[in-house]
Amino acid sequence: MVEIEEPAPGWSLSLRRQGLEIRAGRHLRLSMSLTLVMWIASLSGFVGSFPYWRGLA
């Protein structure tokens, strides 16, 4: 019997009603709720809107 080794799946990124899901390879899986994703996006936009913060970078 010949065994064929399948390649490891690549990266996968999906944004659904349940939230953001990132998969990499066979074992790495990260998921965040949509509420958390939106909170992080709004916080980064809020911080990025101040000229003071842009001057530090």
N, C-alpha and C positions, 0 to 999 in steps of 0.2 A: 504494500500500500504506500502510495506517495503522498506525503504531506506538503501542502503548499502554504507557505507563510504569507499571510496578507500584510500589506504595509499598514503601519499605524495611521489612524485617521488624522487629518490635519486640523487646523484651527477652525472653529465654528463660532460665530457670533450671531445671536438672535435677540431681538427686542419684541416682546409680545405683551399681552395684557397682564400676564403674571409678573413680568419684569425683564431684566437683562440676564442673559445666560451666555457664558463663555465656556467653550470646551476646547481642550488642547490635548491631543494624543488620546491615550486610552484611559488615563487616570485623573487628569486635572479637569475639574469642573467648578466653575464659580457662578453663583447666581445672586442677584440682588433684586429686591422688590422695586416695582415701578415708582413707588413713593420715594424711596431712598435715591434712586437715579435722578428723579426730578429735583429733589432737595439739593443734591450735590451740584447739579447743573445750575440751579438758581443761585446757590452760594458762590460758585466760582464766577458767575456773571456779576454778582454784587461786588465781590472783592476786586475783580478785574476792572470795574468801572471807576475806581478811585485813582487819580493821578499819583497819589502817594505810593501806592503799592507798585505801580508800574516803574516808579523811580528806583525802587529797591532791587528790581530784577536785573 
